[in-house]
Amino acid sequence: MKKFILPAFVILMGSGAAFVTQSFKTADKAIVDGYRIDESDPENPTCENMHVACSDVATPFICEDTVGNQLFELQGTSCPEQLFKP
């Protein structure tokens, strides 16, 4: 009986730890649309939705559109926060 309990306990603990780790990985990523700053009118720059899925969780990779423009998160009428690749 003791030979069965310890391996079963170890397997259950490993499965539980894997489940918790996976749920934390998916919970901290917020996917948002990326916005490009349109500076064609320097006195009134606007944010243009590029319809690219970006994340607000910092990674080494900055979110960009197809031509290499850095994308930002829309907040009200401006887009001050840089975004990252999910």
C-alpha positions in Angstrom: 0.0 0.0 0.0 2.9 2.4 0.8 4.4 1.7 -2.6 1.2 3.0 -4.2 0.6 6.2 -2.1 3.9 8.0 -2.6 4.0 7.7 -6.4 0.3 8.7 -6.6 1.0 11.7 -4.4 4.0 12.8 -6.5 2.0 12.5 -9.7 -0.9 14.5 -8.3 1.4 17.3 -7.0 3.2 17.5 -10.4 -0.1 17.7 -12.3 -1.4 20.4 -9.9 1.8 22.4 -10.2 1.6 22.2 -14.0 -2.0 23.3 -14.1 -1.3 26.3 -11.8 1.8 27.4 -13.8 -0.2 27.2 -17.1 -3.1 29.3 -15.7 -0.7 32.0 -14.5 0.9 32.2 -17.9 -2.4 32.8 -19.7 -3.8 35.1 -17.0 -1.2 37.8 -17.1 -1.3 38.4 -20.9 -3.8 41.1 -21.9 -4.2 41.2 -25.7 -5.2 44.6 -27.0 -5.2 46.2 -30.5 -2.1 48.1 -31.4 -2.3 51.7 -32.4 0.2 53.7 -34.6 0.8 57.3 -33.9 -0.1 59.3 -37.0 2.0 62.5 -37.0 0.9 63.8 -40.4 -0.4 66.8 -38.5 2.3 67.6 -35.9 0.1 69.9 -33.9 -2.6 67.3 -33.5 -1.2 63.7 -33.6 -3.8 60.9 -33.7 -3.8 57.2 -32.9 -4.7 54.9 -35.8 -5.9 51.3 -35.1 -3.7 48.9 -37.0 -5.8 45.8 -36.0 -2.7 44.0 -34.7 -2.9 41.9 -31.6 -0.4 43.1 -29.0 0.2 42.5 -25.3 0.7 45.0 -22.5 3.0 42.5 -20.7 6.6 43.5 -21.2 8.7 41.2 -23.3 12.0 41.8 -25.2 10.0 42.1 -28.5 8.2 45.4 -29.3 4.8 45.0 -31.2 5.0 46.5 -34.7 2.7 46.7 -37.7 3.6 45.1 -41.1 5.9 48.0 -42.1 7.8 48.3 -38.8 6.0 51.1 -37.0 6.0 50.7 -33.3 2.5 50.2 -31.8 1.0 51.6 -28.7 -2.1 51.1 -26.4 -5.0 53.5 -26.8 -5.9 55.4 -23.6 -8.7 57.9 -24.2 -7.7 59.9 -27.2 -3.9 59.3 -27.0 -1.7 56.3 -27.1 1.2 56.7 -24.7 2.0 53.1 -23.6 4.2 50.9 -25.8 3.0 47.4 -26.5 4.9 44.1 -26.9 4.5 40.9 -29.0 2.2 38.4 -27.2 
